[in-house]
Amino acid sequence: MKKLFYWVLAATLVCGEGMLTSCTNGTADNPAVAPRQRVIKFEGIDNARDMGGLVMQDGRTVRFDMLVRSAKLAKATDADVAILKNQYHLSDVFDFRFDLEMTEAPDRVISGVTYTHLSTMPQMLIEAMKAFGAGSGQLSTPGMSEKLLKYAFDPTVQELAKQLYPLIVTTPQSQANYGEFLRGVLAAKGGALWHCSEGKDRCGWGSALLLAALGASRQVIVEDFDMSNQSYAADIEQLSALVRDKDGSEGAVAFIQAMVGVSTPNFEAALDLIDQTYGSMEQYLENQLGFSKEEQMQLRAKYLTVAK
């Protein structure tokens, strides 16, 4: 299904006017981000935003024009590439997709950029998707909307969808690759961009872990994650309406929300799971991802503004 780029553009235009707290100053007592717009107006790259301006717990903010999260780069235009090279000085791309996704929609190759493949989808879920005939599961794949409408009423598939985030945070291979991602961002010589297929779940977890390492509060992490629901709002509403027309249960509607956008409740539950299983996010970063406190301090020195 074609993503509505112009909806994102409209959302961007109101940023800074206090209408979208995810990309404005937030409140005086608990600021979320600096005034500059975060949504990036690419032509062929969906769900893209600059991580700059997000306020950390120590009062410092993430620098602009250095860190970008997005959907895949398969349809990046010449104009998009020019922005990435000239404004972001892009040097590194981290691709969280698995092999079939990359084969179906390979990233556009940008000269001078290093591409690192770090699949963070647990193998169990990859095999389950193949078993249900979902292939790569990319929303842009022809016929995927029809498949989602079918799967929305299957309790087994609904349960699999709920397991995505818990499996991502507890699977050793996913942990190892997210740790490698953090070290890659730390070592990047220029701008860094990371993505999965639609730039929402696996990409969202990469962003969450990066923000945690930079010292973000849970609120800032959750708000950034949830912004993908704004990017895909029209598609979420369209498919949800079709499910409701078929007398779909709340479980079926929740499945559509999770597959087309993100499930913020499931995300927060997985954050709780990290605390319950590993002690805290700080311990998780250091012990499961192997990203040391020293590396976290280096990351903050590189990507955060100087404290006042």
C-alpha positions in Angstrom: 0.0 0.0 0.0 1.4 3.4 -0.9 2.3 5.4 2.1 0.8 8.9 2.1 3.8 11.1 1.9 1.7 14.2 1.8 0.2 13.4 5.1 3.6 13.3 6.6 4.3 16.6 4.9 1.2 18.2 6.4 2.2 16.9 9.8 5.6 18.4 9.4 4.1 21.8 8.6 2.4 22.0 11.9 5.5 21.0 13.9 6.6 24.0 16.0 3.0 25.2 16.4 2.2 23.1 19.4 -0.1 20.7 17.5 2.1 17.6 17.6 3.9 17.2 20.9 6.2 14.6 19.5 8.0 17.1 17.3 7.6 20.3 19.3 8.8 21.7 22.6 6.4 19.6 24.6 5.7 21.2 28.0 7.6 23.7 30.1 8.0 21.1 32.9 8.9 18.2 30.7 10.3 19.3 27.3 10.4 16.7 24.6 12.3 18.2 21.7 13.8 21.5 20.5 11.7 23.7 18.1 13.2 22.6 14.8 11.2 20.2 12.7 12.2 16.5 13.0 10.2 15.0 10.2 12.3 14.9 7.0 10.6 15.7 3.7 12.0 13.0 1.5 10.4 12.1 -1.9 11.0 8.4 -1.9 11.9 7.4 1.7 9.0 6.9 4.1 8.7 7.5 7.9 12.0 9.5 8.1 13.0 11.8 10.9 16.0 13.5 12.3 16.8 12.4 15.9 18.1 15.9 16.5 16.5 18.1 19.2 15.4 15.4 21.5 16.1 16.5 25.1 18.0 14.1 27.3 17.6 13.8 31.1 20.7 15.9 31.7 19.3 18.8 29.7 21.5 18.2 26.6 19.9 17.7 23.2 20.7 15.4 20.3 22.5 17.3 17.6 20.7 17.8 14.3 21.9 16.6 10.9 23.8 13.5 12.3 21.3 10.8 13.1 18.4 9.6 10.8 15.8 6.8 11.2 13.7 5.8 8.3 12.1 3.1 6.2 14.1 1.3 3.5 16.0 3.3 0.8 14.9 1.3 -2.2 13.0 4.2 -3.7 15.3 7.0 -2.7 15.4 9.7 -5.4 18.3 11.8 -6.6 16.9 14.6 -4.5 16.8 12.4 -1.4 20.4 11.3 -2.0 21.5 14.9 -2.3 19.9 15.7 1.1 21.6 12.7 2.8 25.0 13.6 1.3 24.9 17.4 1.5 23.0 18.0 4.7 23.7 14.8 6.7 27.1 13.9 5.3 25.9 10.3 5.3 28.7 7.8 5.9 26.9 4.8 7.3 23.6 2.9 6.7 22.5 0.1 9.1 19.9 -2.2 7.6 17.9 -4.3 10.1 16.1 -6.3 7.5 16.5 -10.0 6.9 17.8 -11.4 3.6 14.5 -11.9 1.7 13.5 -8.3 2.5 16.8 -7.0 1.1 16.4 -9.2 -2.0 12.9 -8.0 -2.7 13.7 -4.3 -2.2 17.4 -3.6 -2.2 18.6 -0.2 -0.9 19.7 2.4 -3.4 23.5 2.4 -3.3 25.0 5.8 -2.4 28.6 6.3 -3.3 31.0 6.7 -0.3 28.5 5.1 2.1 29.2 2.0 4.1 26.2 -0.4 4.3 26.0 -2.8 7.3 23.5 -5.6 7.4 22.3 -6.4 11.0 19.1 -8.5 10.8 17.3 -8.1 14.1 14.2 -10.1 13.3 14.2 -13.3 15.4 14.5 -16.3 13.2 11.4 -17.9 14.8 9.3 -15.1 13.4 11.0 -15.2 10.0 10.1 -18.9 9.7 6.5 -18.2 11.0 6.0 -15.5 8.3 7.1 -18.0 5.6 4.9 -20.7 7.0 1.9 -18.3 6.8 2.8 -17.3 3.3 3.6 -13.8 4.2 7.1 -13.8 2.5 9.0 -10.8 3.7 5.9 -9.2 5.2 6.6 -5.8 3.6 3.5 -3.7 3.4 4.5 -2.5 0.0 4.4 -6.1 -1.4 1.5 -6.6 -3.8 -1.4 -8.3 -2.1 -0.1 -7.7 1.5 -3.0 -5.6 2.5 -5.4 -8.4 1.6 -3.3 -10.9 3.6 -3.3 -8.6 6.6 -7.1 -8.4 6.5 -7.2 -12.2 6.4 -4.6 -12.6 9.2 -6.3 -10.0 11.4 -9.0 -12.6 12.3 -6.5 -15.5 13.0 -5.8 -15.8 16.8 -2.6 -17.6 16.1 -1.3 -14.8 14.0 -2.5 -12.2 16.4 -0.5 -13.9 19.2 2.6 -14.0 16.9 2.3 -10.3 16.4 2.3 -9.7 20.1 5.5 -11.7 20.5 7.5 -9.5 18.1 8.8 -7.0 20.6 9.4 -9.5 23.5 11.4 -11.8 21.1 13.4 -8.8 19.7 14.6 -7.8 23.1 15.3 -11.3 24.5 16.8 -13.1 21.5 20.6 -13.2 21.7 21.2 -12.6 18.0 19.0 -9.5 18.0 20.8 -8.3 21.1 24.2 -8.8 19.5 23.2 -7.0 16.3 21.7 -4.0 18.2 24.9 -3.8 20.2 26.9 -3.9 16.9 24.6 -1.1 15.6 25.4 1.1 18.6 29.1 0.6 18.2 28.7 1.4 14.5 26.9 4.6 15.2 29.7 5.5 17.7 32.3 4.9 15.1 30.6 6.6 12.1 32.7 9.2 10.5 29.7 11.1 9.1 25.9 10.9 9.4 24.3 7.6 10.4 21.0 6.3 9.1 19.3 3.1 10.2 16.2 1.4 8.9 14.2 -1.8 8.5 11.4 -2.2 6.0 8.9 0.4 7.0 11.1 2.2 9.6 8.8 1.4 12.6 9.4 -1.8 14.7 13.0 -2.9 14.3 14.1 0.5 13.4 12.1 1.9 16.3 13.9 -0.5 18.7 17.2 0.6 17.3 16.2 4.2 18.0 15.0 3.4 21.5 18.2 1.7 22.4 20.3 4.5 21.0 18.2 7.1 22.8 18.6 5.1 26.1 22.4 5.1 25.6 22.3 8.8 25.0 20.4 9.3 28.3 16.8 9.8 27.2 13.9 9.4 29.6 11.3 6.7 29.0 8.8 9.3 27.9 11.0 10.7 25.1 11.8 7.1 24.0 8.1 6.2 23.8 7.0 9.4 22.1 9.6 8.9 19.4 8.6 5.3 18.9 4.9 6.3 18.6 5.5 8.9 15.9 5.4 6.1 13.3 1.7 5.9 13.9 1.5 9.5 12.7 3.4 8.6 9.5 1.1 5.7 8.7 -2.2 7.1 10.2 -4.1 7.1 6.9 -3.2 3.5 6.2 -4.0 2.4 9.7 -7.4 4.0 9.6 -8.2 2.6 6.2 -7.4 -1.0 7.0 -8.9 -0.7 10.5 -12.2 0.5 9.0 -12.3 -2.6 6.7 -11.7 -4.8 9.7 -14.5 -3.2 11.6 -16.8 -3.6 8.5 -16.2 -7.3 8.8 -17.3 -7.2 12.5 -13.7 -7.4 13.6 -12.9 -7.7 17.3 -10.7 -5.3 19.1 -8.0 -7.9 18.8 -8.3 -7.8 15.0 -8.1 -4.0 15.1 -5.1 -4.1 17.4 -3.4 -6.5 15.0 -3.8 -4.0 12.1 -2.5 -1.2 14.3 0.6 -3.3 15.2 1.2 -4.4 11.6 0.6 -1.2 9.7 1.8 1.2 12.5 3.3 0.3 15.8 1.7 -1.0 19.0 2.8 1.5 21.7 1.3 -0.6 24.5 3.3 -3.6 23.4 6.4 -1.5 23.2 5.9 -0.2 26.7 5.3 -3.8 27.9 8.6 -4.8 26.3 10.4 -2.0 28.1 8.9 -3.3 31.3 10.1 -6.8 30.3 13.7 -5.4 30.0 13.5 -4.0 33.5 12.0 -7.2 35.0 14.4 -9.6 33.2 17.6 -7.7 33.1 17.3 -5.3 36.0 17.2 -2.0 34.1 17.7 -0.5 30.6 21.2 0.6 31.7 22.1 -3.0 32.7 20.6 -4.3 29.4 22.7 -2.0 27.3 25.9 -2.9 29.1 25.3 -6.7 29.7 23.1 -7.9 26.9 24.2 -5.5 24.1 27.8 -5.3 25.3 27.7 -1.5 25.0 29.8 -0.3 27.9 29.3 2.8 30.1 32.4 4.2 28.7 31.1 3.8 25.1 27.8 5.4 26.2 29.7 8.4 27.5 31.6 8.6 24.2 28.3 8.4 22.3 26.9 11.3 24.4 30.0 13.4 23.8 29.7 12.9 20.1 26.0 13.4 19.5 24.8 15.6 22.3 25.1 19.4 22.6 27.4 20.8 25.2 25.7 21.2 28.6 24.9 24.7 29.6 
